[in-house]
Amino acid sequence: MPAPPPAYPWLPVGRYQTNQTLAARFPPPPGYERTAVQPGSFAYWLRYLPLLPVGTSVRLHTGKLKNRQDVHAAVLDLDVGARDLQQCADAVIRLRAEYLFSQNPDLVHFHLTSGHDIAFRDWYAGRGFRVVGPQVEQVPKAAEKPDHATFRRYLDQIFTYAGTLSLSRELRPVPLAQVQPGDVLIQGGSPGHAVLVLDVAVELQTGRRKALLAQSYMPAQQMHVLKAGPRVGAGAWFLLDPERDDVNTPEWTFSRDELGRFE
């Protein structure tokens, strides 16, 4: 197995374990191979995400257990924060932002539901913002170091004013038959929903694709790898069949044309 990417900045030093990653815990189904991904890419970074130990329950931002404990196959080793912010689209934004932060903090920027583009480099440099009705006004704030603590405060502001509608506008539509790690199943709306494609495996004989999917939900909760179905032995690999109209996940149904990709 190739060496995992070194940068998951939210983890305490020494916590990362190579035997507790997505790749280690979820081998491809028989007859399938993981798609080739470029080292350093978002897809590669997702493939080696850290997981909490087998059997971990999903908890809400309050620390209470999620009502449904029958929809997840694993829990990501990723904090959810103490506020009801890191819901479905926010969790997708969080992982994309953490990847960009690990590459270069100045690459991080996201749009609010209003359409305004808020860059981390502006925010930490002292150019904050205030939302007044439909308007977003620039307001001065104290300049800060572009460290991870500052980054998390920036993300909480993004989570407050972004959602499935704004995230859907950030993504380029792609056919389900071309699904890749890092793509997003998304239904923009109020509330709408978003599920992140963590990894993809291809059946060698047929070209059929299966994917590992992850979500947060409402209220804000730990991001978790989804079970592929209720039957015993269903595992976590979802068959994404472009011939079917819908993609069924445990808590949401998407149409086959609701797949998007970050540019």
Buried (B, 14 or more C-beta within 10 A) or exposed (E): EEEBBEBBBBEEEEEBEEEBBBBBBBEBBEEBEBBEBEEEBBBBBBBBBBBBEEEBEBBBBEEEEBEEEEBBBBBBBBBBBEEBBBBBBBBBBBBBBBBBBBBEBBBBBBBBBBEBEBBBBBBBBEBBBEBEEEEBEEEEBEEBEBEBEBBBEBBBBBBEBBBBBBBBEBBEEBEBBEBBBBBBBBBBEEBBBBBBBBBBBBBEEEEBBBBBBBBBBEBBBBBBBBBBBEEEEEBBBBBBBBEEEEBEBBEBBBEBEBBBBBE
